[in-house]
Amino acid sequence: MKAYLHLGKTMKTAEAAKFWEANAENWTRFVRAGYDVYRDALNTPAFLAMLPDVRGLSGVDIGCGEGAETRKLVRLGARMQAVDVAPTFIRHAKATETAAPLGILYQVANGMDLPFASGTFDFATAFMSLMDMLDHGVALKEAARVLKPGGFFQFSIIHPCFSPPHRRVLRDAQGKVSGIEVGRYFEPMNGQMNEWMFSTVPANERARTKPFRAPMFHRTLSSWVDLICGAGLSIEKFGEPTASNALADAQPVVADTLVAPLFLHIRARKLA
Ligand SMILES: C[S@@+](CC[C@H](N)C(=O)[O-])C[C@H]1O[C@@H](n2cnc3c(N)ncnc32)[C@H](O)[C@@H]1O
């Protein structure tokens, strides 16, 4: 298995995958309980609003987790396959498929080494997973490879400009978000360990649950553009989801996106 540079040493996908596997059980429980408010209230609705019509198209969802976003693509009319590197996520996704079949084929696979022939799909998606892979350039090339010529790849990542290695949400005296402080933008992150938890997980759950842990990777925006173009993809749309005032009032967690985006959506097309 290919190894990637990680904190000056080499890290294999299998090592990174162990962290996601360790997160998968609680992650599934928490997202199904509705604690990923950014995803459900803001990020995925904006992603789907930017998505071209997928009715009748065949697609692959890369880094699908427990499959919630893949199922949304089927409900929009696509025929879907989906992969994730963590077996526990795929087990939960398959169990949901068995209980309420939508025709989705899930399998454990590495986004940097997809188990599909070149030119298989009309489109590919990756919801907040591409930036977690050890080599973004390889992952982009793999997504491009499995697309038919003219097919598109739409993916969401943490916004490289507004969530670089240093980010702090600034608030005024009333607690209202007034700005975002960012720093260390030009410092690449190659797998430094990050620990976090969905902020709406109730205190009693939080007390008995270990935080999520996974290696983090940061690239500048221009590096992302170079990698996308280097994969033979042509950028056709960017999206930067922002909460409406009404959404920020109803879900204060997402109020930081009133002043600057936390996520970046990119759609790119394989040259025909
Ligand atoms: C932040 S979660 C997003 C999950 C899901 N797409 C969603 O939006 O809820 C990142 C996902 O990427 C997966 N992942 C990380 N590295 C991967 C790789 N090399 N190949 C495939 N999936 C990977 C993780 O297991 C995890 O499910």
The ligand as an ORCA input file, in Angstrom:
! r2SCAN-3c Opt
* xyz 0 1
  C     -16.509     14.219      7.871
  S     -16.951     12.556      7.441
  C     -18.231     12.865      6.225
  C     -19.158     11.683      6.054
  C     -20.352     11.915      5.115
  N     -19.936     12.158      3.739
  C     -21.220     13.048      5.603
  O     -21.246     14.098      4.953
  O     -21.850     12.901      6.634
  C     -15.554     12.065      6.438
  C     -15.704     10.675      5.869
  O     -14.623     10.397      4.987
  C     -14.243      9.047      5.164
  N     -12.864      8.872      4.674
  C     -11.727      9.378      5.202
  N     -10.665      8.984      4.458
  C     -11.152      8.222      3.439
  C     -10.556      7.536      2.340
  N      -9.240      7.544      2.137
  N     -11.365      6.862      1.488
  C     -12.715      6.833      1.682
  N     -13.328      7.454      2.708
  C     -12.560      8.159      3.578
  C     -14.398      8.829      6.654
  O     -14.449      7.473      7.031
  C     -15.706      9.569      6.920
  O     -16.819      8.766      6.710
*
